[in-house]
């Protein structure tokens, strides 16, 4: 697993370097700070879309030809498979995922966001609600309409982070005290 992540990261770095050197139509390069702000805004919207269980909103963050490797699930290739993944995942009443980038970098019409996530979900085998944490790497590409969409998204669960959610403690009632 580490080897494939290392290879993917090396390919990403080479792609960003080459992509940053190429201007397809002589257009002015994107302002890196505004791209970083756009990606941060996209991540904030992604978190809201998860909370709202908005399948179409989540699928809308990806380009039509995007490739997504979710943690613990089969890869989804293209917008139809990505939409189906989210539609299935959002049927879990316990589902809750939050992402936060640690670094965003821009090179021409490509950018990447590297960060961490936490998730809560129902384990299909045990039926128990579980939590886990992990890291992700999302590659963004500037689209023809000027928006930035994810074209590759890889997420990996941290080793030993999958744990059952502890049962909630029952509410205790206050003890009445008499003064007098």
KARAWO-V723052 format. One record per pair of residues at least 12 apart in sequence whose ideal C-beta (glycine too) atoms are under 6 Angstrom apart, sorted by sequence separation. I is the first residue (numbers start at 0). J is the second residue. If there is no record, write none. Layout:
i=I j=J
i=I j=J
//
This chain:
i=100 j=112
i=101 j=113
i=137 j=149
i=138 j=150
i=101 j=114
i=118 j=131
i=138 j=151
i=67 j=81
i=100 j=114
i=45 j=60
i=63 j=78
i=99 j=114
i=117 j=132
i=137 j=152
i=98 j=114
i=116 j=133
i=136 j=153
i=98 j=116
i=115 j=134
i=116 j=135
i=135 j=154
i=61 j=81
i=97 j=117
i=114 j=135
i=133 j=154
i=134 j=155
i=96 j=118
i=133 j=155
i=58 j=81
i=113 j=136
i=133 j=156
i=58 j=82
i=95 j=119
i=133 j=157
i=112 j=137
i=131 j=156
i=132 j=157
i=93 j=119
i=94 j=120
i=58 j=85
i=93 j=120
i=111 j=138
i=57 j=85
i=93 j=121
i=132 j=160
i=91 j=120
i=110 j=139
i=131 j=160
i=91 j=121
i=131 j=161
i=54 j=85
i=109 j=140
i=54 j=86
i=129 j=161
i=130 j=162
i=108 j=141
i=129 j=163
i=130 j=164
i=54 j=89
i=93 j=128
i=127 j=163
i=128 j=164
i=52 j=89
i=49 j=96
i=46 j=97
i=42 j=98
i=42 j=100
i=70 j=133
i=38 j=103
i=35 j=103
i=34 j=105
i=31 j=105
i=38 j=112
i=34 j=110
i=28 j=107
i=65 j=149
i=70 j=154
i=65 j=150
i=66 j=151
i=67 j=152
i=68 j=153
i=69 j=154
i=62 j=148
i=70 j=156
i=19 j=106
i=18 j=106
i=19 j=107
i=61 j=149
i=62 j=150
i=18 j=107
i=60 j=149
i=15 j=106
i=18 j=109
i=15 j=109
i=38 j=139
i=37 j=147
//
